[in-house]
Amino acid sequence: MRVAKHVVEARRRKLAELLQRHRYLGIADLCKEFGISEATVRRDLVSLEKSSLITRTYGGALADYNLRFPSFRSRRSTGTEGKQSIAKQTLELLKPESVLYLDAGTTIFALAEAIRIAHIRPLTCVTSNLPAADLLAEVDGVDVYLLGGQLLRRQSVLLGDEACRSASHWKFDLALLCAEGMTREGVWNSSPAVVALQKAVIAQSRSTVLLLDRTKLGRTAPAFLGGWDSITALITDTPADALNEEGIPNYMKELEHIKSYSNSVSYKKEPESISKNNGNNGQESEKDDLTLPTSLL
């Protein structure tokens, strides 16, 4: 049955408005909301993408998050001193043989810069943060793994359903996350797609530490990551009295409290080399250079 053009256009306008509000919605969510088939939703998304109103992803849409949210490059030039202070504090939590998750964002990039010169080795770093991955990939003793997902080039990050599935195959000693806001209620971030990946990481992590500079205090954002009971600890350059006034629990920012969660035995074990038969009977087999960490399920 053919649908009148004005009806289709009106539906697509509403769909675009809905994505503006929620930032990310999956195909199934859109089908339910509008009472239409997957094929119709996909046609609508293609049309909206051609109009530069959304960015499509596998299984949904990231709206214009990639276009409207400040780029990685522009964010890197702000609050440099605070980010470096946070990175220096975070180094005290890192131990050799750990499996770390490094979130997206410029504070995490500052941490990657600190890791590069800190000589905490060996480390396994899993990330969706392309600049951090590129920086650490050249460091001896640091093994770097990228999650799958859709590349948002302007944000220099990998996101989407595939990234969440990729994260679910790991177990992390410590997840180091960033966000756009912290209030009495909890932690907020820029997009439901970002939060979906962070929740997938938290589910696989022994400890979760937020790295938030003082500009994030008292701010909310489109997506709620969770209350303070879902986070292990907070590292910030925000003055203690300001955190207290906002109502953020005192224990979240005590370094000794944070360290108590990072002193347990790591998931990381010595990887075993994969043997390869060289075809010569009675001779030793060659060892392949590729090794896989046992934290990867």
Protein Blocks (a to p, Z undefined) as FASTA:
>chain_A
ZZdfklmmmmmmmmmmmmmmnopacfklmmmmnopafklmmmmmmmmmmnopaccdehia
ehjmlmmpccfklmmmgoklmmmmmmmmmmmmpcghiacdddedjklmmmmmmmmmnopa
cdddddfbfklmmmmmmpghiacdddeddddfknopaedjklmmmmmmpccfbdcdddfb
dcfklccdfbfklmmmmmmmmmmpfbdcddddfklgopacfbdfbdfklpfbdcdfbdfk
lmmmnopafklmgmklmmmmmmpccfbdcdddddddehighiacdddfbdcdfklZZ
